[in-house]
Amino acid sequence: MSRLPSSSMLAVVLLVACESGFAPGESSLELGEIASVPVSVAVPNPSFQPFAFSVDNCVETVDLTGTFHEVFHAFVGPGGKEHFRFHINAKGTGVGRLTGTRYQWNDRLFDITNIAPSGTLSFTLNDYARLVGQGRAPNMRIGIQAKLTVNAQGEVTVDRTTARAACG
């Protein structure tokens, strides 16, 4: 009995989390289509989704708003290994709560999930963001990297997360 979610369910969750994930007029995928061999689907969403959140930089909390664009790609190789790639580009602006300084937000998130027919799963995430201060306000760089590997018995063999933030 597999302790991992089915790849079809994983793909559905990712697509639902990203709104429709399909451009207007494109047909949607059936669950069985994702698991068939070989399949390659690149699904850009032409609409940009809004975001709003706050981030603490070196000086103050910055309230950010903007839009992001996501692309989801699923591929099942001839040997049955399933590959899922998810990418987001985000751009926005923000205002510092303390000083009223304006900021620009640029973010690039990229993750890859691989599922082998044996049930082994690997997940890699890379997220790099920049908060660019206007005038004399400091810039900030943020980097997050994560790696998770689960073997066919459902045991976690790699679980590593690194987060960095630097001002200047």
N, C-alpha and C positions, 0 to 999 in steps of 0.2 A: 504494500500500500504506500503510495507516494505521499510524502509530507509537504510537497511543494505544490503551489497552485498550478493549475494547468496553464499552458502558454496561451491558450485561447482566452481564458479568463483574464490573464495579465494584460493582453492586448485590449480587451474590452474595457478594463478599468482605466488604462491609459487614455483610450479614445474618449471615454465618457468624461474623464477629468479635464480634457482639453476641449470641452464643448463638443461639437459634432466631429471635428477633425477632418471633415470633407469639404471640398469646395462646392458651391452651389452647382447643381446639375450632375455631380458625380454620384454614381451608385455606391451604396454602402456595402461593406463586406459582410458576408455571413460567417458565423463562427467556424464552420467547417472549412471555409476557404482559407483561413489563416493557417490551419494545420496541414493543408495539403502540400505536396512536394512537387516541384519547387514553386515557391511563390515569392514575388518581390513586389512590395507595395510602397511607394513613396507618397505620402499624403500631406501636402502643404495646406495649411489653412490660410486662405487669402485675407481673412479678416484679422485685425489686430485686436487683441483682448486687453481690457484695462487692468491696471493694478494700482494699489494704494497701500503704503505701509510706511513705517518710520524706522530709521536706522540711526544708531548713535555713532558719530564720528569722533574725532579727537577733541572737539570743542563743544559740541552741542548735539541735540537730537534734531534730525532732519526729517520732515514730513515729505514723502515722495509720492508722485502720481505719474503715470505714463501708460505706455502700451507695450505688449510683448507679442511676438510672433513665434509660433511653434511649428515644428515639422516632426512627424512620426514616420519611421521607416521600419517595416517588418519584412523579414526574409527567412525562408526555410531552405536550407541547403540540401543537396542531393543525399547526404547521409542522415538527414532528419534533424540536424542541429538548427535550432531556432535562434535568430538574431533580432533584437529589437533595439532601435536607436531613437532617442528623443533629444531634440535640440530646441533651445529657446534663445532668442535675442530680445533683449528688453532695453528700452530707452525711455527716459523720463526726466522730470525736473523736480526740484525740491526747494523748500524754504526752511532755513534754520529757525528753530523756536526761540532761541535766545537772542540772536543777532539780526534775524531777518535776511541773512545772506542767502543768495540764490546758488543752487547747485545743479549739476547735470549728473544723471545716473545712466551708466552703460553696463549691461550685464550679459554674460554669455554662459549658458548652462548646457552641458552635453552629457548624456548618460547612455550607457550601453548595457544591455542585458543579453546574456547567452544562456540557452538551455539545451543541454545535450540530451539525446534520446535516453541515456542512462538515468536521467533525473538530476544530474549535476547542474547547478545554477551559479552563474557569476554575474555580478552587478558592479559597474564602475561609474562613478559620478565625478564630473569636473565642473566647478562653477567659479567663474572669475568675474568680479564686478569692480567698477571704478566709480567713485563719487568725486566729481571734479568741482572744487570750490571756485566761485567767481571772485575776481579781485584778489585780495590777500587771504582769503579763506583757504585752509589747508585741503589738499586732496587726500583721498583715502583709497587704498586698494584692499580688496577682500578676496581670498581664495579658499575654496573648500574642495577637498578631494576625499572620496570615500571608495572603499573596495570591500565587497562582501562575496564570499564564496561558500556555497553549501554543497556538500557531497551527496551522492545518491542515497545515503542512509539518513539524510536530513540533518547531518551534523555540520555546524559552522566551522570551517577550517581557516577562513581569513575574515577578520572583521576589523577594519582599520579606517579611521577618519582623521584627517588633518585639516585644521582651520587656521588661517593666517589673516591678520589685518595689520596694515601699516599706514601710518600717516606721513604726509610730506609730498 
